[in-house]
Amino acid sequence: MSHEKDFYTERYNKNILRLRNVLEDLPPFCKEFFRGIEHNSSILTRVNYAYDLRIFFNYITEHIDEFKDISPTEFTLEQLNVITVTHIEMFLHHISFYTTDDNVEYSNRECGKARKLSTIRSLFSYFYKKGKIEQNVASLVDLPKIHEKPIVRLEVDEVVKLLDVVESGEGLTDVQKRYHRYNQKRDLAMLMLFLGTGIRISECVGLNISDLDFEINGFKITRKGGNQVILYFNDEVRAALLDYLEERKQIKPLPGHEDALFLSLQRRRISTRAVQNLVKKYTSNITPLKNISPHKLRSTFGTNLYRETGDIYLVADVLGHKDVNTTKKHYAATSDDKRRQAARSVKLRDD
């Protein structure tokens, strides 16, 4: 078995175990629901559905009078028929802000509520189509109106500053500088990969040395749905990767991590959390008012690619969006720049 297969299989197996653990807290009929959607949903989607349903059934059995004498694991499919539109609306109001038994506070805005309602709708829709409940009341609940947020991304000058900071270490604390001397080439290669290809953080963490092909300036990645595709990089990214790989040859990875492209100081495949932290470390120096994450670097690439090409379908393909409408929603707004330029170009009177 290849090391790449080990990484993705290990991640999949961990999520399977997470799902099974949460299922222990849910009504027994939920197991049938998750088996039924297994072939048209990702494991991460199912894990998130399970967490959402646990919150929902905990609320129903704690706050709705009809169900207060039972626990979520005693909730039956017949009792799903008793749930009303009002109950679901009360739940959505409740999760605006609530406190758990161990005094942990949680809040949900429109986006979080919409996701949880979508999960509840999926559950009701599944059993309604199977003829196991009498009505699909969840479909009668309106989705919260989601207010579009502006895309947070780095501007061209901020990208230049970011790469300069990674190269020089300027602005880092004394402690950060001690680690920077060991990680500088790795961090530069990683950030340039984000900015130059729009790779996802999970795809970046899962990259192996054997996935790289410098003959074509490309690398193989496994997308969220499991499909493998080849992405291409420019000469700047190529130079940063080759520079890092020269240094990488001097490192002896731990067993099982020999082929991992990006290693931590512990000589194992770098974690998602570590990548998030290093992006925050560098970007907070150059743009403290923007909360830049690896996904925002991906947005920066997508925006720049759309500005250069004007081809929304190309952007969707490179970013791995299954639905081009997702891409349009996030990136077509950059055409405002062109509309402003057009307005400035047309003169009604000579000066």
Secondary structure, DSSP 8 states (H G I E B T S, - for coil): --HHHHHHHHHHHHHHHHHHHHHTTS-TTHHHHHHHTGGGS-HHHHHHHHHHHHHHHHHHHHH-GGGTTS-GGG--TGGGGG--HHHHHHHHHHTTEEE-TT--EEE--HHHHHHHHHHHHHHHHHHHHTT-SS--GGGGS--------------HHHHHHHHHHHHH-TT--HHHHHHHHHHHHHHHHHHHHHHHH---HHHHHT-BGGGEETTTTEEEEE-TTS-EEEEE--HHHHHHHHHHHHHHTT----TT-TTBSSB-TTSSB--HHHHHHHHHHHHHHH-TTS---HHHHHHHHHHHHHHHH--HHHHHHHHT-SSHHHHHHHHGGGHHHHHHHHHHH--SS--
